[in-house]
Amino acid sequence: MLDDYFQHQADLSDLECNLRCPNDCSAPGCWMADVIVEATLFDLIKLSRVLNIPVSRLFSRHCHLGLMNCEFDFRYKKVLIKLKKPCFFLLEKRCRVHGSKPLSCVLFPEYQQIKGLIPELTRNPILSGFPCLENPIVVSDQRSRALKKLRRMSLMEQALSSYDLFGVPSFIVDSKPLKKRLKKDHPKDRAFSIQDYDRLLHEMINAIGFFEKVMEKISALDQRNRMKNLFEILNDRITMRHLMKGLVRPEVVHRLENEHIKRLKRSLLSPEIYFM
């Protein structure tokens, strides 16, 4: 069943895809730390099968837990799996796992095109060096339908991955205490990057033993039976309907404190897409 699922993704990814990376593209999205590439547990399983290495080793070598700004309210940040930069799979400006790359990579920038988000993207200074955004992107109706299906798959994978690792479909943290901590540790007045927040996140979750628990769950995916179990949940419509609701409308925000993680009730409406 896993083989069929990933093959279906590959078929949709290739369906009437006319997008080609410009020859002058330096693959900034693959090496720029400010451009976040989210990976789900299913992305890791897919890559581990292609590369024939355990999921735990793939995560330890090429991924890390990090934060991404919630576009609807910059006070909050989402915890997710990120690919380390520069991406290990970048080979001479091209992806050497192109047929099995994370869905977040597959969708960019065609999905943003069909959602009318390209003008907004081009105004982002971080994305100003992306040649693929400088010219119109032609997406056929059939390609558009395939991208929407892939987007749906991606969201379901995100919700289930977060729930499996963190116990909630979208693990959102209050960044205000983190910013106070950063200001305390770095007295000089300066703007903090997402990498500063990532380093602090790693330090704090290590201190309370949270990262060890996450690694235990990731390591369990080295067993094929655990992979199958996760896939079975993905195909459970009732469970996934509940998780998708929690992804779109998060009701819990977490506050990282010195020795524990505090759960706070909040009612948030997630945007259609996150960029940072």
Secondary structure as GFF3:
##gff-version 3
##sequence-region A 1 276
A	DSSP	alpha_helix	2	14	.	.	.	ID=ss1
A	DSSP	alpha_helix	28	31	.	.	.	ID=ss2
A	DSSP	alpha_helix	41	51	.	.	.	ID=ss3
A	DSSP	alpha_helix	55	62	.	.	.	ID=ss4
A	DSSP	beta_strand	63	69	.	.	.	ID=ss5
A	DSSP	beta_strand	76	83	.	.	.	ID=ss6
A	DSSP	beta_strand	90	91	.	.	.	ID=ss7
A	DSSP	beta_strand	94	95	.	.	.	ID=ss8
A	DSSP	three_ten_helix	98	100	.	.	.	ID=ss9
A	DSSP	alpha_helix	103	107	.	.	.	ID=ss10
A	DSSP	alpha_helix	110	114	.	.	.	ID=ss11
A	DSSP	alpha_helix	118	122	.	.	.	ID=ss12
A	DSSP	three_ten_helix	125	127	.	.	.	ID=ss13
A	DSSP	three_ten_helix	131	133	.	.	.	ID=ss14
A	DSSP	alpha_helix	141	166	.	.	.	ID=ss15
A	DSSP	beta_strand	172	174	.	.	.	ID=ss16
A	DSSP	alpha_helix	175	185	.	.	.	ID=ss17
A	DSSP	alpha_helix	194	207	.	.	.	ID=ss18
A	DSSP	alpha_helix	210	220	.	.	.	ID=ss19
A	DSSP	alpha_helix	224	234	.	.	.	ID=ss20
A	DSSP	alpha_helix	237	248	.	.	.	ID=ss21
A	DSSP	beta_strand	252	256	.	.	.	ID=ss22
A	DSSP	beta_strand	261	265	.	.	.	ID=ss23
###
